[in-house]
Amino acid sequence: MELDIDRKIFKVIAAAALAGASLPAFSYKPLYENIDNLPLEDNRLAWHVWVPGESDDGDAWDPLFHDSVRYWNAEIPWFDLSATTRNNEDCTNGSSRNQVNTATWRETNCGGGSMLHAAGWAQTFLGGFGDARVIDEGDVYFNETFEHAEGGAEQMVFDETSFYSVALHEIGHNLGLGHGYIDAAVMSYGPTHSSGRWRMRLSPDDICGVAVISGNREYCPVALGEAVTSNGAATRAHFSGYSSADAGATAREMLRPWQEFNIYTTVLIDPAHRYRPGKLHVIAETESGEYFARNADGEWHPWTGGELPAATPPGNLEHAMELVILGRNGISRGQPTFDTRHGYSLYREALTGIRLGLEGVRLKFWVAYSSEVEPDLLIYGSEPIRVAWTFE
């Protein structure tokens, strides 16, 4: 890969008049891909909690679930989340749905499905009529023993840290989120821990995901401005993205040259273009106004106008498209290793500003997509991801 940004960089989507408001970016997968605005019924969700017992260290499970609910509630103030301890039957006549939000220990979910291969399980149900869909019930189940598909078992939920982290993750499902692939996000694909590190704090990605799919986009902390189109038509697309020095746990514009970093983006595709052939585009802009475009192999080449290369392999546009712009799996460095947990190849060598010669460099990364449904149309975020490698 050649990204000699000290010398040159490319010309963004100037032809599309990139300008506009300033907002900051996210990467998540909605649990329900056909629904864009998925609020809670009456903007409230209250769990009946019955998780008796305590860990080997004496930590009671019930209060930990209450803590996880309070933490989510503090981070997404447009919803009213609460929990109360109550010995309540969580399944009625074998039905998986009884209009009561529950949190409890179970070896099978209410529908009878085995939970042996999960430390936690969430069931989320939709109500409403037609397009007026809401989440009207969410259940969380915990399972002490996790059985590996290849054989063997271990106790996954065993202490305060593991229980709290699993609770945060399952509550995210009850709020409408699926799995994303930002490593430090609470909603990253399970197991909820990576290399022994459990997620204890919501990432910008987690918060933005709930904000966007619940119709509260203004609360997304990492949005890339208003989504706009090259022909001026309205769009329901949404762009987010951010740089991070801690695998996505926090968003930062200022990076030290020696810090390992990742730059993420997520694009919520307009309903008119979903599941049709299309591609993402990424352009980097230097302070001197030069531009470089990224291809699907993670290589950057000068761009002075004309057709934009695809930053993703050929395929259909999904509901939400995630991409590591720079960082692990973002550029071709060494031989990739296929990661079975995420389902794609990762380049494990750490990426730093020093390795790319970016000391003192400031860049803007613009994100867009195009669809074969409307091949001459470009849809893009009106604000870039701003990153600086500085000693300040």
SEVEXFI-849676 format. One record per residue (C-alpha): x, y, z; residue in one letter. Coordinates in Angstrom, 1 decimal. Example, Ala and Ser with C-alpha at 12.3 -4.5 7.8 and 13.67 -1.06 7.14 Angstrom:
BEGIN
xx = 12.3&yy = -4.5&zz = 7.8&code = A
xx = 13.7&yy = -1.1&zz = 7.1&code = S
REM end
This chain:
BEGIN
xx = 0.0&yy = 0.0&zz = 0.0&code = M
xx = 1.2&yy = 3.4&zz = -0.8&code = E
xx = -0.1&yy = 6.2&zz = 1.3&code = L
xx = 2.6&yy = 8.9&zz = 1.2&code = D
xx = 0.4&yy = 11.5&zz = 2.6&code = I
xx = 3.3&yy = 13.8&zz = 3.4&code = D
xx = 3.7&yy = 14.3&zz = -0.4&code = R
xx = 0.2&yy = 14.2&zz = -1.8&code = K
xx = -3.4&yy = 13.3&zz = -1.2&code = I
xx = -6.6&yy = 13.4&zz = -3.3&code = F
xx = -9.5&yy = 15.5&zz = -4.2&code = K
xx = -12.7&yy = 14.5&zz = -2.5&code = V
xx = -16.1&yy = 14.7&zz = -3.8&code = I
xx = -15.8&yy = 18.3&zz = -4.7&code = A
xx = -17.9&yy = 17.7&zz = -7.8&code = A
xx = -20.7&yy = 16.9&zz = -5.4&code = A
xx = -20.2&yy = 20.1&zz = -3.5&code = A
xx = -19.2&yy = 18.6&zz = -0.2&code = L
xx = -19.9&yy = 21.2&zz = 2.5&code = A
xx = -22.4&yy = 21.9&zz = 5.1&code = G
xx = -23.1&yy = 21.4&zz = 8.8&code = A
xx = -20.8&yy = 19.9&zz = 11.3&code = S
xx = -21.6&yy = 16.8&zz = 13.2&code = L
xx = -19.3&yy = 14.0&zz = 13.9&code = P
xx = -19.7&yy = 8.6&zz = 13.2&code = A
xx = -21.0&yy = 4.9&zz = 14.1&code = F
xx = -20.9&yy = 1.3&zz = 13.1&code = S
xx = -23.6&yy = -1.2&zz = 14.1&code = Y
xx = -26.0&yy = -3.6&zz = 12.7&code = K
xx = -29.7&yy = -3.1&zz = 13.4&code = P
xx = -31.5&yy = -6.1&zz = 14.8&code = L
xx = -34.4&yy = -5.5&zz = 12.5&code = Y
xx = -33.1&yy = -4.6&zz = 9.0&code = E
xx = -36.4&yy = -3.5&zz = 7.6&code = N
xx = -37.1&yy = -0.8&zz = 10.1&code = I
xx = -35.4&yy = 2.6&zz = 10.4&code = D
xx = -37.3&yy = 4.2&zz = 13.2&code = N
xx = -37.8&yy = 1.6&zz = 16.0&code = L
xx = -38.8&yy = 3.4&zz = 19.2&code = P
xx = -39.8&yy = 1.7&zz = 22.4&code = L
xx = -43.5&yy = 1.6&zz = 23.2&code = E
xx = -44.2&yy = 4.9&zz = 25.0&code = D
xx = -40.3&yy = 5.4&zz = 25.0&code = N
xx = -40.2&yy = 3.2&zz = 28.1&code = R
xx = -38.9&yy = -0.3&zz = 28.9&code = L
xx = -39.1&yy = -1.7&zz = 32.4&code = A
xx = -37.6&yy = -5.1&zz = 33.3&code = W
xx = -38.9&yy = -7.5&zz = 36.0&code = H
xx = -35.7&yy = -8.9&zz = 37.4&code = V
xx = -35.3&yy = -12.3&zz = 39.0&code = W
xx = -31.6&yy = -13.3&zz = 38.9&code = V
xx = -31.1&yy = -14.6&zz = 42.4&code = P
xx = -27.8&yy = -15.7&zz = 43.8&code = G
xx = -24.3&yy = -14.2&zz = 43.8&code = E
xx = -20.9&yy = -14.8&zz = 42.4&code = S
xx = -18.1&yy = -16.6&zz = 44.1&code = D
xx = -16.8&yy = -13.3&zz = 45.3&code = D
xx = -20.2&yy = -12.4&zz = 46.9&code = G
xx = -21.5&yy = -10.0&zz = 44.3&code = D
xx = -25.3&yy = -10.2&zz = 44.1&code = A
xx = -26.6&yy = -10.5&zz = 40.5&code = W
xx = -29.8&yy = -8.5&zz = 40.9&code = D
xx = -28.2&yy = -5.2&zz = 41.7&code = P
xx = -25.7&yy = -5.6&zz = 38.9&code = L
xx = -28.5&yy = -5.9&zz = 36.4&code = F
xx = -30.1&yy = -2.7&zz = 37.9&code = H
xx = -26.7&yy = -1.0&zz = 37.5&code = D
xx = -26.5&yy = -1.9&zz = 33.8&code = S
xx = -30.0&yy = -0.6&zz = 33.2&code = V
xx = -29.2&yy = 2.7&zz = 35.0&code = R
xx = -26.0&yy = 3.1&zz = 32.9&code = Y
xx = -27.8&yy = 2.6&zz = 29.6&code = W
xx = -30.5&yy = 5.0&zz = 30.7&code = N
xx = -28.0&yy = 7.7&zz = 31.5&code = A
xx = -26.4&yy = 7.3&zz = 28.1&code = E
xx = -29.6&yy = 7.4&zz = 26.1&code = I
xx = -31.8&yy = 10.0&zz = 27.9&code = P
xx = -34.5&yy = 10.0&zz = 25.2&code = W
xx = -35.7&yy = 6.6&zz = 26.6&code = F
xx = -36.9&yy = 5.8&zz = 30.1&code = D
xx = -35.3&yy = 2.5&zz = 31.2&code = L
xx = -35.9&yy = 1.0&zz = 34.6&code = S
xx = -35.8&yy = -2.3&zz = 36.5&code = A
xx = -37.5&yy = -3.8&zz = 39.5&code = T
xx = -36.7&yy = -7.0&zz = 41.4&code = T
xx = -39.8&yy = -9.2&zz = 41.3&code = R
xx = -40.2&yy = -13.0&zz = 41.3&code = N
xx = -42.3&yy = -13.1&zz = 38.1&code = N
xx = -42.9&yy = -16.1&zz = 35.8&code = E
xx = -41.1&yy = -15.2&zz = 32.6&code = D
xx = -42.9&yy = -17.7&zz = 30.4&code = C
xx = -46.6&yy = -18.2&zz = 30.2&code = T
xx = -48.1&yy = -21.5&zz = 28.9&code = N
xx = -44.9&yy = -22.2&zz = 27.0&code = G
xx = -45.2&yy = -18.9&zz = 25.1&code = S
xx = -42.1&yy = -16.8&zz = 24.5&code = S
xx = -44.2&yy = -13.6&zz = 24.8&code = R
xx = -46.3&yy = -12.5&zz = 27.7&code = N
xx = -46.1&yy = -8.6&zz = 27.6&code = Q
xx = -43.6&yy = -8.6&zz = 30.6&code = V
xx = -40.0&yy = -7.6&zz = 30.2&code = N
xx = -38.0&yy = -10.1&zz = 32.2&code = T
xx = -34.4&yy = -10.7&zz = 33.2&code = A
xx = -33.7&yy = -14.1&zz = 34.7&code = T
xx = -31.5&yy = -17.2&zz = 34.7&code = W
xx = -32.5&yy = -19.9&zz = 32.2&code = R
xx = -31.0&yy = -22.9&zz = 30.4&code = E
xx = -33.5&yy = -22.5&zz = 27.5&code = T
xx = -35.3&yy = -19.4&zz = 26.3&code = N
xx = -39.0&yy = -19.1&zz = 26.6&code = C
xx = -39.5&yy = -20.7&zz = 23.2&code = G
xx = -37.5&yy = -23.8&zz = 24.3&code = G
xx = -34.4&yy = -23.0&zz = 22.4&code = G
xx = -31.1&yy = -24.1&zz = 24.0&code = S
xx = -28.8&yy = -21.4&zz = 25.4&code = M
xx = -25.9&yy = -23.7&zz = 26.0&code = L
xx = -23.8&yy = -21.8&zz = 23.4&code = H
xx = -24.5&yy = -18.4&zz = 24.9&code = A
xx = -23.6&yy = -16.6&zz = 28.1&code = A
xx = -26.6&yy = -14.4&zz = 27.6&code = G
xx = -29.7&yy = -14.3&zz = 25.4&code = W
xx = -32.1&yy = -11.6&zz = 24.4&code = A
xx = -35.5&yy = -11.9&zz = 22.9&code = Q
xx = -37.0&yy = -8.7&zz = 21.5&code = T
xx = -40.6&yy = -8.4&zz = 20.2&code = F
xx = -42.2&yy = -5.9&zz = 18.0&code = L
xx = -45.7&yy = -4.5&zz = 18.2&code = G
xx = -47.7&yy = -1.9&zz = 16.4&code = G
xx = -49.5&yy = -1.9&zz = 13.0&code = F
xx = -48.1&yy = -1.5&zz = 9.5&code = G
xx = -45.2&yy = 1.0&zz = 9.4&code = D
xx = -45.9&yy = 2.1&zz = 13.0&code = A
xx = -43.6&yy = -0.5&zz = 14.6&code = R
xx = -42.3&yy = -0.3&zz = 18.2&code = V
xx = -40.4&yy = -2.6&zz = 20.6&code = I
xx = -43.0&yy = -3.6&zz = 23.1&code = D
xx = -41.3&yy = -6.4&zz = 24.9&code = E
xx = -37.7&yy = -7.3&zz = 25.7&code = G
xx = -36.5&yy = -10.3&zz = 27.7&code = D
xx = -32.9&yy = -11.1&zz = 28.9&code = V
xx = -31.7&yy = -14.5&zz = 30.0&code = Y
xx = -28.4&yy = -15.4&zz = 31.6&code = F
xx = -26.7&yy = -18.8&zz = 31.3&code = N
xx = -23.8&yy = -19.7&zz = 33.7&code = E
xx = -22.3&yy = -22.5&zz = 31.5&code = T
xx = -21.1&yy = -21.8&zz = 28.0&code = F
xx = -20.6&yy = -24.9&zz = 25.8&code = E
xx = -18.2&yy = -24.4&zz = 22.9&code = H
xx = -19.3&yy = -25.7&zz = 19.5&code = A
xx = -16.0&yy = -27.7&zz = 19.2&code = E
xx = -16.6&yy = -29.3&zz = 22.6&code = G
xx = -15.9&yy = -28.4&zz = 26.2&code = G
xx = -17.6&yy = -26.0&zz = 28.5&code = A
xx = -16.7&yy = -23.1&zz = 30.7&code = E
xx = -18.4&yy = -20.7&zz = 33.1&code = Q
xx = -18.7&yy = -17.5&zz = 31.2&code = M
xx = -20.8&yy = -15.4&zz = 33.6&code = V
xx = -19.0&yy = -15.9&zz = 36.9&code = F
xx = -18.2&yy = -12.5&zz = 38.5&code = D
xx = -19.3&yy = -8.9&zz = 38.7&code = E
xx = -17.4&yy = -7.9&zz = 35.5&code = T
xx = -18.6&yy = -10.6&zz = 33.3&code = S
xx = -22.3&yy = -10.4&zz = 34.4&code = F
xx = -22.4&yy = -6.6&zz = 34.0&code = Y
xx = -20.8&yy = -6.8&zz = 30.5&code = S
xx = -23.2&yy = -9.5&zz = 29.3&code = V
xx = -26.1&yy = -7.5&zz = 30.7&code = A
xx = -25.1&yy = -4.4&zz = 28.8&code = L
xx = -24.9&yy = -6.4&zz = 25.6&code = H
xx = -28.3&yy = -8.1&zz = 26.0&code = E
xx = -30.0&yy = -4.8&zz = 26.9&code = I
xx = -28.6&yy = -3.5&zz = 23.6&code = G
xx = -30.4&yy = -6.2&zz = 21.8&code = H
xx = -33.7&yy = -5.3&zz = 23.6&code = N
xx = -33.2&yy = -1.8&zz = 22.4&code = L
xx = -33.1&yy = -3.0&zz = 18.7&code = G
xx = -29.3&yy = -3.4&zz = 18.1&code = L
xx = -27.8&yy = -6.4&zz = 16.4&code = G
xx = -24.0&yy = -7.2&zz = 16.3&code = H
xx = -21.4&yy = -4.8&zz = 14.9&code = G
xx = -17.7&yy = -5.4&zz = 14.5&code = Y
xx = -16.0&yy = -2.5&zz = 16.3&code = I
xx = -13.9&yy = -4.5&zz = 18.8&code = D
xx = -14.5&yy = -2.3&zz = 21.9&code = A
xx = -18.2&yy = -1.8&zz = 21.3&code = A
xx = -20.6&yy = -3.5&zz = 23.8&code = V
xx = -22.5&yy = -4.8&zz = 20.8&code = M
xx = -19.5&yy = -6.4&zz = 19.1&code = S
xx = -20.1&yy = -10.0&zz = 18.0&code = Y
xx = -19.8&yy = -12.4&zz = 21.0&code = G
xx = -18.4&yy = -13.7&zz = 23.1&code = P
xx = -18.7&yy = -10.3&zz = 24.8&code = T
xx = -15.1&yy = -10.4&zz = 25.9&code = H
xx = -12.0&yy = -10.3&zz = 23.7&code = S
xx = -8.6&yy = -11.4&zz = 25.0&code = S
xx = -10.0&yy = -11.5&zz = 28.5&code = G
xx = -11.3&yy = -7.9&zz = 28.3&code = R
xx = -15.0&yy = -7.4&zz = 29.0&code = W
xx = -16.8&yy = -4.4&zz = 27.7&code = R
xx = -17.8&yy = -2.2&zz = 30.6&code = M
xx = -18.6&yy = 1.1&zz = 28.8&code = R
xx = -20.8&yy = 2.0&zz = 25.8&code = L
xx = -18.8&yy = 3.1&zz = 22.8&code = S
xx = -19.8&yy = 6.0&zz = 20.5&code = P
xx = -20.9&yy = 3.2&zz = 18.1&code = D
xx = -23.3&yy = 1.7&zz = 20.5&code = D
xx = -24.9&yy = 5.0&zz = 21.4&code = I
xx = -25.2&yy = 6.1&zz = 17.8&code = C
xx = -26.7&yy = 2.9&zz = 16.8&code = G
xx = -29.6&yy = 3.2&zz = 19.3&code = V
xx = -30.1&yy = 6.9&zz = 18.4&code = A
xx = -30.3&yy = 6.3&zz = 14.7&code = V
xx = -32.6&yy = 3.3&zz = 14.6&code = I
xx = -34.9&yy = 4.8&zz = 17.2&code = S
xx = -35.5&yy = 8.0&zz = 15.2&code = G
xx = -33.3&yy = 10.1&zz = 17.4&code = N
xx = -30.4&yy = 10.8&zz = 15.0&code = R
xx = -29.6&yy = 14.1&zz = 16.6&code = E
xx = -28.2&yy = 12.1&zz = 19.6&code = Y
xx = -25.6&yy = 10.2&zz = 17.5&code = C
xx = -22.2&yy = 11.4&zz = 18.9&code = P
xx = -20.3&yy = 10.5&zz = 15.7&code = V
xx = -22.6&yy = 11.4&zz = 12.8&code = A
xx = -21.0&yy = 12.8&zz = 9.7&code = L
xx = -23.4&yy = 15.7&zz = 9.2&code = G
xx = -26.5&yy = 15.6&zz = 7.0&code = E
xx = -26.6&yy = 12.9&zz = 4.3&code = A
xx = -26.9&yy = 14.7&zz = 1.0&code = V
xx = -27.0&yy = 13.6&zz = -2.7&code = T
xx = -25.2&yy = 14.9&zz = -5.8&code = S
xx = -28.6&yy = 15.8&zz = -7.4&code = N
xx = -30.0&yy = 17.6&zz = -4.4&code = G
xx = -32.7&yy = 15.0&zz = -3.8&code = A
xx = -33.7&yy = 14.1&zz = -0.2&code = A
xx = -32.2&yy = 10.9&zz = 1.3&code = T
xx = -32.8&yy = 8.7&zz = 4.3&code = R
xx = -29.2&yy = 7.6&zz = 4.4&code = A
xx = -27.0&yy = 8.2&zz = 7.4&code = H
xx = -23.2&yy = 8.4&zz = 7.7&code = F
xx = -21.0&yy = 8.0&zz = 10.7&code = S
xx = -17.4&yy = 7.4&zz = 11.5&code = G
xx = -14.6&yy = 8.2&zz = 13.8&code = Y
xx = -10.9&yy = 7.6&zz = 14.6&code = S
xx = -10.0&yy = 5.8&zz = 17.8&code = S
xx = -6.8&yy = 4.9&zz = 19.6&code = A
xx = -8.6&yy = 2.2&zz = 21.8&code = D
xx = -10.3&yy = -0.1&zz = 19.2&code = A
xx = -13.4&yy = 2.1&zz = 19.1&code = G
xx = -14.1&yy = 2.6&zz = 22.8&code = A
xx = -13.7&yy = 6.3&zz = 22.4&code = T
xx = -13.6&yy = 8.7&zz = 19.5&code = A
xx = -10.7&yy = 11.0&zz = 19.0&code = R
xx = -9.6&yy = 13.6&zz = 16.4&code = E
xx = -6.1&yy = 14.0&zz = 17.8&code = M
xx = -3.8&yy = 11.0&zz = 17.7&code = L
xx = -0.2&yy = 10.6&zz = 18.8&code = R
xx = 2.0&yy = 9.3&zz = 16.0&code = P
xx = 3.0&yy = 6.2&zz = 18.0&code = W
xx = -0.5&yy = 5.2&zz = 19.0&code = Q
xx = -2.1&yy = 2.2&zz = 17.2&code = E
xx = -5.3&yy = 3.5&zz = 15.7&code = F
xx = -8.4&yy = 2.6&zz = 13.7&code = N
xx = -10.7&yy = 4.7&zz = 11.6&code = I
xx = -14.2&yy = 3.4&zz = 11.2&code = Y
xx = -17.2&yy = 4.2&zz = 9.2&code = T
xx = -20.8&yy = 3.0&zz = 9.0&code = T
xx = -23.3&yy = 3.9&zz = 6.3&code = V
xx = -27.0&yy = 3.4&zz = 6.8&code = L
xx = -28.2&yy = 2.9&zz = 3.2&code = I
xx = -31.3&yy = 4.6&zz = 1.9&code = D
xx = -34.2&yy = 2.1&zz = 1.6&code = P
xx = -34.4&yy = 2.7&zz = -2.2&code = A
xx = -30.8&yy = 1.3&zz = -2.6&code = H
xx = -30.7&yy = -1.6&zz = -0.1&code = R
xx = -29.9&yy = -5.1&zz = -1.3&code = Y
xx = -29.0&yy = -3.9&zz = -4.8&code = R
xx = -25.5&yy = -3.8&zz = -6.3&code = P
xx = -23.5&yy = -0.8&zz = -5.1&code = G
xx = -20.3&yy = 0.2&zz = -3.3&code = K
xx = -18.8&yy = 2.5&zz = -0.7&code = L
xx = -16.3&yy = 5.2&zz = -1.5&code = H
xx = -13.7&yy = 6.8&zz = 0.7&code = V
xx = -11.6&yy = 9.8&zz = -0.1&code = I
xx = -8.9&yy = 11.4&zz = 2.0&code = A
xx = -8.1&yy = 15.1&zz = 1.7&code = E
xx = -4.8&yy = 16.8&zz = 2.7&code = T
xx = -4.5&yy = 20.3&zz = 4.2&code = E
xx = -3.1&yy = 21.4&zz = 0.8&code = S
xx = -6.3&yy = 20.2&zz = -1.0&code = G
xx = -5.0&yy = 17.1&zz = -2.6&code = E
xx = -7.0&yy = 13.9&zz = -2.7&code = Y
xx = -6.5&yy = 10.2&zz = -2.6&code = F
xx = -9.2&yy = 7.5&zz = -3.1&code = A
xx = -9.2&yy = 4.1&zz = -1.4&code = R
xx = -9.8&yy = 0.9&zz = -3.3&code = N
xx = -11.2&yy = -2.4&zz = -2.0&code = A
xx = -7.7&yy = -3.7&zz = -1.3&code = D
xx = -7.0&yy = -0.9&zz = 1.1&code = G
xx = -4.7&yy = 0.9&zz = -1.3&code = E
xx = -4.7&yy = 4.7&zz = -1.7&code = W
xx = -4.1&yy = 6.4&zz = -5.1&code = H
xx = -4.2&yy = 10.1&zz = -6.2&code = P
xx = -7.6&yy = 11.1&zz = -7.4&code = W
xx = -8.2&yy = 14.3&zz = -9.5&code = T
xx = -11.8&yy = 13.7&zz = -10.5&code = G
xx = -13.8&yy = 11.2&zz = -12.6&code = G
xx = -15.0&yy = 7.8&zz = -11.5&code = E
xx = -14.4&yy = 6.9&zz = -7.9&code = L
xx = -13.0&yy = 3.5&zz = -7.1&code = P
xx = -14.9&yy = 1.2&zz = -4.9&code = A
xx = -13.6&yy = 1.0&zz = -1.3&code = A
xx = -15.5&yy = -2.3&zz = -0.8&code = T
xx = -15.5&yy = -5.6&zz = -2.8&code = P
xx = -18.3&yy = -6.1&zz = -5.4&code = P
xx = -21.7&yy = -7.0&zz = -3.9&code = G
xx = -25.0&yy = -5.7&zz = -2.8&code = N
xx = -25.5&yy = -2.8&zz = -0.4&code = L
xx = -26.8&yy = -4.1&zz = 2.9&code = E
xx = -29.0&yy = -2.2&zz = 5.4&code = H
xx = -25.9&yy = -0.9&zz = 7.2&code = A
xx = -22.4&yy = -1.1&zz = 5.7&code = M
xx = -19.4&yy = -1.1&zz = 7.9&code = E
xx = -15.8&yy = -0.4&zz = 6.9&code = L
xx = -12.4&yy = 0.0&zz = 8.6&code = V
xx = -11.0&yy = 2.9&zz = 6.6&code = I
xx = -7.5&yy = 2.6&zz = 8.2&code = L
xx = -6.3&yy = 0.2&zz = 10.8&code = G
xx = -6.7&yy = -3.5&zz = 11.3&code = R
xx = -8.2&yy = -4.9&zz = 8.2&code = N
xx = -8.2&yy = -1.4&zz = 6.7&code = G
xx = -5.0&yy = -1.7&zz = 4.6&code = I
xx = -2.9&yy = -4.5&zz = 3.1&code = S
xx = 0.0&yy = -5.1&zz = 5.5&code = R
xx = 1.5&yy = -8.5&zz = 5.7&code = G
xx = -0.6&yy = -11.6&zz = 5.3&code = Q
xx = -4.2&yy = -11.5&zz = 6.7&code = P
xx = -5.5&yy = -14.0&zz = 9.2&code = T
xx = -9.1&yy = -15.1&zz = 8.8&code = F
xx = -11.0&yy = -14.3&zz = 12.0&code = D
xx = -13.8&yy = -16.8&zz = 12.5&code = T
xx = -15.4&yy = -14.7&zz = 15.2&code = R
xx = -15.9&yy = -11.8&zz = 12.9&code = H
xx = -16.1&yy = -13.7&zz = 9.6&code = G
xx = -13.5&yy = -11.6&zz = 7.7&code = Y
xx = -9.7&yy = -11.4&zz = 7.3&code = S
xx = -7.7&yy = -9.2&zz = 9.7&code = L
xx = -4.3&yy = -7.7&zz = 9.3&code = Y
xx = -2.8&yy = -8.1&zz = 12.8&code = R
xx = 0.2&yy = -5.8&zz = 12.5&code = E
xx = -0.4&yy = -2.7&zz = 14.5&code = A
xx = -0.9&yy = 0.5&zz = 12.4&code = L
xx = 0.5&yy = 3.8&zz = 13.7&code = T
xx = 1.0&yy = 7.2&zz = 12.3&code = G
xx = 4.8&yy = 6.7&zz = 12.4&code = I
xx = 4.5&yy = 3.7&zz = 10.2&code = R
xx = 2.7&yy = 5.8&zz = 7.6&code = L
xx = 4.8&yy = 8.9&zz = 8.0&code = G
xx = 1.9&yy = 10.9&zz = 9.3&code = L
xx = 3.6&yy = 12.9&zz = 12.0&code = E
xx = 2.2&yy = 16.4&zz = 12.0&code = G
xx = -0.3&yy = 15.5&zz = 9.3&code = V
xx = -4.0&yy = 16.5&zz = 9.3&code = R
xx = -6.5&yy = 14.6&zz = 7.1&code = L
xx = -10.2&yy = 14.6&zz = 6.3&code = K
xx = -11.8&yy = 11.4&zz = 5.3&code = F
xx = -15.0&yy = 11.7&zz = 3.2&code = W
xx = -17.4&yy = 8.8&zz = 2.9&code = V
xx = -20.0&yy = 8.2&zz = 0.1&code = A
xx = -21.8&yy = 5.4&zz = -1.6&code = Y
xx = -23.3&yy = 4.7&zz = -5.1&code = S
xx = -25.9&yy = 2.2&zz = -6.3&code = S
xx = -26.5&yy = 0.6&zz = -9.7&code = E
xx = -30.1&yy = 1.5&zz = -9.2&code = V
xx = -29.1&yy = 5.1&zz = -9.8&code = E
xx = -25.6&yy = 4.9&zz = -11.2&code = P
xx = -25.1&yy = 8.6&zz = -11.7&code = D
xx = -26.1&yy = 9.5&zz = -8.1&code = L
xx = -23.6&yy = 9.9&zz = -5.3&code = L
xx = -24.9&yy = 9.9&zz = -1.7&code = I
xx = -22.4&yy = 11.2&zz = 0.9&code = Y
xx = -22.0&yy = 12.6&zz = 4.4&code = G
xx = -21.7&yy = 16.4&zz = 4.4&code = S
xx = -18.9&yy = 16.4&zz = 7.0&code = E
xx = -15.6&yy = 14.4&zz = 7.0&code = P
xx = -13.9&yy = 12.4&zz = 9.7&code = I
xx = -11.1&yy = 14.7&zz = 10.9&code = R
xx = -7.9&yy = 13.2&zz = 12.1&code = V
xx = -4.6&yy = 14.7&zz = 13.1&code = A
xx = -1.3&yy = 13.0&zz = 14.2&code = W
xx = 0.3&yy = 15.5&zz = 16.5&code = T
xx = 2.7&yy = 15.9&zz = 19.4&code = F
xx = 0.5&yy = 18.7&zz = 20.9&code = E
REM end
